[in-house]
């Protein structure tokens, strides 16, 4: 994996591209999650059914549709990764961008409901370790 290092202003500028891509992905993920209930019902209905049974046929069609949606979501995440963005949680829209704090590799941390990147954290700290960017001396 290629690591792209961002200055805070570069990452904030990239949000103009990231935000709409991420929002589409979040909507698709929500649709995927909603499919889970239908999947459970169809799986029970088709259990032990012959291949030609309408429930079994519907389950196969459903699983194909679900797999296509999963591939679309995967491609979207890959597209963001290519831009240097690490998608951490689609439900909240949590993303990280690699940056330097002195000679230390850190993450700029952004969530979709935030207007701009205003936090950072150590690579091993995660969301709970977020610190404000003010006076952080990030490069």
Backbone as CSV, one residue per row, in Angstrom:
resi,resn,N_x,N_y,N_z,CA_x,CA_y,CA_z,C_x,C_y,C_z
1,UNK,0.840,-1.185,0.000,0.000,0.000,0.000,0.883,1.247,0.000
2,UNK,0.543,2.173,-0.831,1.246,3.446,-0.928,0.678,4.394,0.119
3,UNK,1.568,5.059,0.829,1.143,6.041,1.834,1.319,7.436,1.253
4,UNK,0.252,8.209,1.297,0.290,9.608,0.887,0.274,10.451,2.152
5,UNK,1.249,11.330,2.275,1.306,12.238,3.422,0.599,13.536,3.069
6,UNK,-0.200,14.018,3.994,-0.976,15.233,3.777,-0.580,16.325,4.747
7,UNK,-0.565,17.542,4.252,-0.587,18.730,5.086,-2.065,18.931,5.440
8,UNK,-2.341,19.615,6.509,-3.728,19.822,6.926,-4.529,20.509,5.818
9,UNK,-3.956,21.562,5.217,-4.689,22.282,4.174,-4.926,21.416,2.942
10,UNK,-3.988,20.538,2.603,-4.172,19.620,1.465,-5.317,18.644,1.736
11,UNK,-5.343,18.093,2.928,-6.402,17.149,3.292,-7.755,17.854,3.296
12,UNK,-7.805,19.074,3.827,-9.067,19.819,3.836,-9.535,20.139,2.418
13,UNK,-8.609,20.450,1.536,-8.966,20.704,0.137,-9.518,19.436,-0.512
14,UNK,-8.926,18.302,-0.197,-9.367,17.022,-0.761,-10.775,16.643,-0.291
15,UNK,-11.215,17.196,0.824,-12.561,16.885,1.322,-13.641,17.222,0.295
16,UNK,-13.380,18.178,-0.587,-14.354,18.514,-1.632,-14.608,17.318,-2.547
17,UNK,-13.621,16.466,-2.711,-13.754,15.239,-3.504,-14.233,14.080,-2.624
18,UNK,-13.691,14.005,-1.431,-13.974,12.888,-0.517,-15.422,12.906,-0.040
19,UNK,-15.918,14.074,0.322,-17.250,14.188,0.933,-18.350,13.558,0.070
20,UNK,-18.473,13.915,-1.230,-19.555,13.303,-2.024,-19.344,11.802,-2.259
21,UNK,-18.100,11.377,-2.443,-17.835,9.945,-2.604,-18.233,9.189,-1.343
22,UNK,-17.846,9.711,-0.210,-18.146,9.071,1.062,-19.646,9.046,1.324
23,UNK,-20.334,10.114,0.983,-21.786,10.154,1.213,-22.497,9.094,0.377
24,UNK,-22.086,8.924,-0.880,-22.676,7.863,-1.714,-22.406,6.493,-1.113
25,UNK,-21.178,6.294,-0.633,-20.831,5.016,-0.011,-21.653,4.772,1.249
26,UNK,-21.834,5.789,2.030,-22.614,5.645,3.266,-24.061,5.269,2.952
27,UNK,-24.644,5.853,1.923,-26.010,5.503,1.518,-26.070,4.056,1.036
28,UNK,-25.066,3.645,0.281,-25.032,2.257,-0.195,-24.842,1.282,0.961
29,UNK,-24.024,1.660,1.912,-23.819,0.803,3.085,-25.109,0.685,3.884
30,UNK,-25.842,1.768,4.015,-27.121,1.740,4.704,-28.094,0.802,3.978
31,UNK,-28.120,0.890,2.657,-28.969,-0.014,1.868,-28.534,-1.464,2.064
32,UNK,-27.230,-1.694,2.081,-26.703,-3.044,2.308,-27.130,-3.560,3.680
33,UNK,-27.004,-2.731,4.698,-27.391,-3.131,6.055,-28.888,-3.453,6.136
34,UNK,-29.695,-2.681,5.428,-31.142,-2.925,5.428,-31.483,-4.262,4.772
35,UNK,-30.613,-4.729,3.906,-30.850,-5.998,3.220,-30.720,-7.201,4.163
36,UNK,-30.086,-7.018,5.283,-29.819,-8.140,6.183,-31.097,-8.800,6.695
37,UNK,-32.101,-8.025,7.023,-33.358,-8.600,7.504,-34.002,-9.440,6.406
38,UNK,-34.044,-8.886,5.217,-34.626,-9.627,4.081,-33.831,-10.896,3.822
39,UNK,-32.527,-10.824,3.941,-31.667,-11.994,3.731,-32.018,-13.098,4.720
40,UNK,-32.187,-12.736,5.987,-32.511,-13.731,7.014,-33.861,-14.396,6.722
41,UNK,-34.844,-13.611,6.311,-36.166,-14.153,6.011,-36.109,-15.085,4.804
42,UNK,-35.446,-14.638,3.759,-35.342,-15.466,2.552,-34.572,-16.754,2.818
43,UNK,-33.521,-16.651,3.601,-32.720,-17.835,3.916,-33.572,-18.874,4.644
44,UNK,-34.389,-18.423,5.595,-35.268,-19.354,6.314,-36.321,-19.943,5.373
45,UNK,-36.900,-19.095,4.530,-37.957,-19.555,3.619,-37.432,-20.553,2.600
46,UNK,-36.189,-20.376,2.184,-35.628,-21.232,1.139,-34.913,-22.462,1.688
47,UNK,-34.776,-22.530,2.986,-34.052,-23.652,3.598,-34.730,-24.973,3.240
48,UNK,-33.980,-25.850,2.628,-34.482,-27.164,2.243,-35.376,-27.158,1.017
49,UNK,-35.576,-25.994,0.403,-36.448,-25.895,-0.768,-35.721,-26.370,-2.019
50,UNK,-36.496,-26.854,-2.963,-35.940,-27.259,-4.260,-35.413,-26.026,-4.986
51,UNK,-34.488,-26.244,-5.913,-33.874,-25.136,-6.652,-34.890,-24.266,-7.379
52,UNK,-35.963,-24.878,-7.872,-36.972,-24.145,-8.639,-38.011,-23.466,-7.752
53,UNK,-37.976,-23.703,-6.472,-38.917,-23.084,-5.544,-38.783,-21.562,-5.649
54,UNK,-39.914,-20.851,-5.693,-39.849,-19.387,-5.831,-39.017,-18.708,-4.739
55,UNK,-39.075,-19.214,-3.519,-38.263,-18.630,-2.445,-36.776,-18.845,-2.707
56,UNK,-36.423,-20.025,-3.189,-35.018,-20.322,-3.506,-34.529,-19.457,-4.665
57,UNK,-35.391,-19.277,-5.654,-35.041,-18.424,-6.798,-34.860,-16.984,-6.326
58,UNK,-35.798,-16.506,-5.510,-35.704,-15.134,-4.994,-34.440,-14.952,-4.161
59,UNK,-34.081,-15.960,-3.378,-32.862,-15.878,-2.570,-31.627,-15.748,-3.459
60,UNK,-31.565,-16.533,-4.533,-30.406,-16.439,-5.439,-30.315,-15.056,-6.089
61,UNK,-31.441,-14.531,-6.530,-31.468,-13.196,-7.140,-31.053,-12.150,-6.111
62,UNK,-31.596,-12.291,-4.917,-31.269,-11.368,-3.832,-29.776,-11.403,-3.508
63,UNK,-29.213,-12.611,-3.392,-27.790,-12.733,-3.055,-26.907,-12.137,-4.143
64,UNK,-27.336,-12.275,-5.395,-26.582,-11.669,-6.500,-26.625,-10.148,-6.391
65,UNK,-27.797,-9.604,-6.107,-27.949,-8.148,-5.955,-27.103,-7.645,-4.781
66,UNK,-27.137,-8.378,-3.692,-26.371,-8.015,-2.502,-24.868,-8.052,-2.773
67,UNK,-24.425,-9.075,-3.493,-23.000,-9.191,-3.840,-22.564,-8.050,-4.751
68,UNK,-23.428,-7.655,-5.697,-23.094,-6.519,-6.576,-22.945,-5.237,-5.764
69,UNK,-23.854,-5.032,-4.817,-23.777,-3.840,-3.975,-22.506,-3.860,-3.123
70,UNK,-22.145,-5.011,-2.601,-20.908,-5.133,-1.812,-19.690,-4.797,-2.673
71,UNK,-19.693,-5.234,-3.934,-18.568,-4.908,-4.830,-18.498,-3.410,-5.115
72,UNK,-19.652,-2.780,-5.301,-19.690,-1.326,-5.535,-19.124,-0.593,-4.318
73,UNK,-19.517,-1.017,-3.133,-18.999,-0.412,-1.903,-17.493,-0.629,-1.811
74,UNK,-17.042,-1.826,-2.098,-15.608,-2.126,-2.068,-14.819,-1.267,-3.050
75,UNK,-15.361,-1.098,-4.255,-14.682,-0.248,-5.245,-14.627,1.201,-4.772
76,UNK,-15.686,1.671,-4.136,-15.700,3.043,-3.618,-14.660,3.247,-2.527
77,UNK,-14.543,2.276,-1.648,-13.522,2.355,-0.599,-12.136,2.327,-1.228
78,UNK,-11.950,1.491,-2.235,-10.664,1.429,-2.937,-10.338,2.761,-3.613
79,UNK,-11.353,3.410,-4.158,-11.152,4.721,-4.799,-10.672,5.751,-3.775
80,UNK,-11.277,5.750,-2.598,-10.839,6.667,-1.550,-9.435,6.318,-1.068
81,UNK,-9.151,5.044,-0.957,-7.809,4.598,-0.549,-6.768,5.074,-1.554
82,UNK,-7.102,5.023,-2.836,-6.194,5.514,-3.882,-5.890,6.994,-3.707
83,UNK,-6.837,7.737,-3.180,-6.633,9.165,-2.930,-5.796,9.407,-1.676
84,UNK,-5.554,8.342,-0.910,-4.780,8.462,0.315,-5.634,8.516,1.568
85,UNK,-6.918,8.258,1.427,-7.868,8.323,2.536,-8.127,6.918,3.072
86,UNK,-8.039,6.765,4.375,-8.354,5.484,5.004,-9.754,5.585,5.601
87,UNK,-10.676,4.820,5.061,-12.042,4.804,5.572,-12.066,3.881,6.783
88,UNK,-12.415,4.439,7.922,-12.420,3.668,9.174,-13.799,3.143,9.534
89,UNK,-14.840,3.927,9.247,-16.193,3.525,9.610,-17.172,4.221,8.669
90,UNK,-17.821,3.435,7.811,-18.778,4.029,6.879,-20.023,4.545,7.581
91,UNK,-20.425,3.915,8.658,-21.639,4.351,9.352,-21.515,5.786,9.857
92,UNK,-20.372,6.143,10.404,-20.163,7.503,10.912,-19.414,8.381,9.917
93,UNK,-18.888,7.795,8.853,-18.100,8.565,7.891,-16.736,8.929,8.434
94,UNK,-16.169,8.070,9.257,-14.878,8.334,9.886,-13.735,7.967,8.943
95,UNK,-12.837,8.937,8.723,-11.697,8.754,7.816,-10.426,9.290,8.446
96,UNK,-9.300,8.698,8.046,-7.983,9.159,8.469,-7.134,9.482,7.248
97,UNK,-6.214,10.426,7.442,-5.258,10.844,6.417,-3.877,10.807,7.080
98,UNK,-2.912,10.190,6.438,-1.556,10.170,6.995,-0.955,11.574,6.977
99,UNK,-0.219,11.890,8.038,0.479,13.175,8.139,1.710,12.982,9.015
100,UNK,2.529,14.017,9.084,3.696,13.997,9.961,3.527,15.010,11.070
101,UNK,3.896,14.591,12.255,3.994,15.496,13.410,5.459,15.431,13.811
102,UNK,6.224,16.412,13.359,7.683,16.328,13.485,8.166,15.206,12.585
103,UNK,8.832,14.216,13.150,9.266,13.063,12.354,8.411,11.827,12.640
104,UNK,7.286,12.049,13.282,6.390,10.962,13.682,5.194,10.880,12.733
105,UNK,4.900,9.675,12.253,3.741,9.442,11.396,2.479,9.398,12.262
106,UNK,1.474,10.197,11.893,0.213,10.280,12.637,-0.939,10.302,11.630
107,UNK,-2.145,10.333,12.157,-3.329,10.466,11.315,-4.016,11.797,11.567
108,UNK,-4.413,12.460,10.489,-5.394,13.520,10.567,-6.730,12.796,10.589
109,UNK,-7.600,13.181,11.478,-8.843,12.438,11.693,-10.035,13.322,11.356
110,UNK,-10.950,12.801,10.536,-12.124,13.563,10.110,-13.343,12.669,10.098
111,UNK,-14.472,13.232,10.474,-15.750,12.531,10.412,-16.685,13.339,9.518
112,UNK,-17.531,12.668,8.781,-18.366,13.305,7.752,-19.232,14.442,8.274
113,UNK,-19.560,14.448,9.547,-20.390,15.528,10.072,-19.573,16.744,10.519
114,UNK,-18.269,16.700,10.292,-17.398,17.817,10.655,-17.106,18.658,9.413
115,UNK,-17.095,19.986,9.543,-16.889,20.836,8.366,-15.488,20.734,7.769
116,UNK,-14.504,20.451,8.607,-13.128,20.320,8.123,-12.345,19.437,9.090
117,UNK,-11.132,19.129,8.709,-10.270,18.322,9.569,-9.763,19.210,10.697
118,UNK,-10.066,18.796,11.913,-9.694,19.606,13.074,-9.043,18.768,14.173
119,UNK,-8.748,17.488,13.873,-8.176,16.599,14.880,-7.084,15.711,14.271
120,UNK,-6.264,15.185,15.130,-5.236,14.222,14.753,-5.148,13.190,15.874
121,UNK,-4.503,12.068,15.574,-4.221,11.076,16.617,-3.046,10.208,16.182
122,UNK,-2.412,9.586,17.156,-1.314,8.662,16.876,-1.864,7.473,16.092
123,UNK,-0.989,6.784,15.381,-1.421,5.656,14.563,-2.129,4.584,15.382
124,UNK,-1.695,4.399,16.615,-2.281,3.334,17.436,-3.337,3.838,18.416
125,UNK,-3.706,5.118,18.335,-4.622,5.692,19.320,-6.091,5.537,18.934
126,UNK,-6.408,5.603,17.667,-7.797,5.514,17.255,-8.596,6.762,17.580
127,UNK,-9.888,6.675,17.311,-10.781,7.821,17.470,-10.770,8.374,18.891
128,UNK,-10.710,7.500,19.862,-10.738,7.959,21.257,-9.488,8.754,21.631
129,UNK,-8.422,8.624,20.825,-7.194,9.362,21.095,-7.080,10.661,20.319
130,UNK,-8.179,11.101,19.713,-8.145,12.333,18.915,-7.756,13.530,19.766
131,UNK,-6.945,14.381,19.157,-6.508,15.628,19.795,-6.775,16.769,18.826
132,UNK,-7.089,17.956,19.341,-7.319,19.101,18.455,-6.050,19.467,17.679
133,UNK,-6.227,19.938,16.473,-5.095,20.358,15.660,-4.439,21.635,16.153
134,UNK,-5.159,22.463,16.876,-4.595,23.710,17.368,-3.243,23.451,18.024
135,UNK,-2.243,24.173,17.582,-0.888,24.101,18.136,-0.258,22.707,18.077
136,UNK,-0.729,21.861,17.196,-0.205,20.495,17.102,1.090,20.433,16.298
137,UNK,1.399,21.483,15.546,2.608,21.534,14.726,2.704,20.339,13.790
138,UNK,1.624,20.143,13.057,1.618,19.092,12.050,2.151,19.653,10.754
139,UNK,2.936,18.834,10.054,3.518,19.278,8.802,2.656,19.074,7.629
